[in-house]
Amino acid sequence: MKGILTILAILILLTFAFVIGTQNEAYITVNYLIAQANMRVSTLIAIALSLGVLVGILIMSASWLRLRVQLLSANSKINSLKKEH
């Protein structure tokens, strides 16, 4: 239940951020290493927010996978010790 409420709160905050971002119609120039582009501030904010969420999910997935492997290893050790006794 706590996870569902957390995800719901995050989705509400992201929606709020996108709504606020769309209200800004100003254009800015973004300089990349090789090129540059003119885009609205709201578009840049949405791209940065999306990339941040994606990077966060990837990092947490890697951490979760490592912990899951450790858990499976510990469970197999417990099962083998139970069989010995």
Secondary structure, DSSP 8 states (H G I E B T S, - for coil): -HHHHHHHHHHHHHHHHHHHHHT---EEEEE-SS-EEEEEHHHHHHHHHHHHHHHHHHHHHHHHHHHHHHHHHHHHHHHHHHHH-
